[in-house]
Amino acid sequence: MIDCNKTTPTFLKDQPNAFLGRGWAFPPVFKKVDKNGKRVGETQMVDAETDIRQSLHILFHTSLGERIMQPGYGCNLHDLVFSPMDTTTATLFKSALETAIRLHEPRIIIDNLIVHYYPENPDTLLIELDYTVRATNARANMVFPFYLNGELTAPVL
């Protein structure tokens, strides 16, 4: 009989949802500060649902071809910025997002994805994503403002 406690890495024992993934925090943050005030040392890590949310944020802001070793990673939302903002463009945004999520975020199932376009505020699209984490069957949602004028902000939780 195999003793799971001897073969399980320490970080998995301490965190019940660590199997959902673990990665660098975004934006990267270094934990230690040296005597000159520079951040050095280990990078702050995130895991589980936080890692999934940050992964989606990175995915939405990465253009296809931007990553040299993974040219298919990302979605071309920025290519649609100069299109007239109407229902057709909102549908193209939704299609690009769905494709990117299905290809690059296998930890979730999309339950609902809505791209809200408000004619009175043409510089912003509001992306509403409802999803289920496959491994835990936990439901979550994310509201992500996409600013067409190029401002990069954190998702609204």
Secondary structure, DSSP 8 states (H G I E B T S, - for coil): ---HHHHS-HHHHH-TTGGG-EEE-SS--EEEE-TTS-EEEEE-EEEHHHHHHHHHHHHHT--TT-SSS-TT-S--GGGGTTS--SHHHHHHHHHHHHHHHHHH-TTEEEEEEEEEE-TTSTTEEEEEEEEEETTTTEEEEEEEEEETT------B-
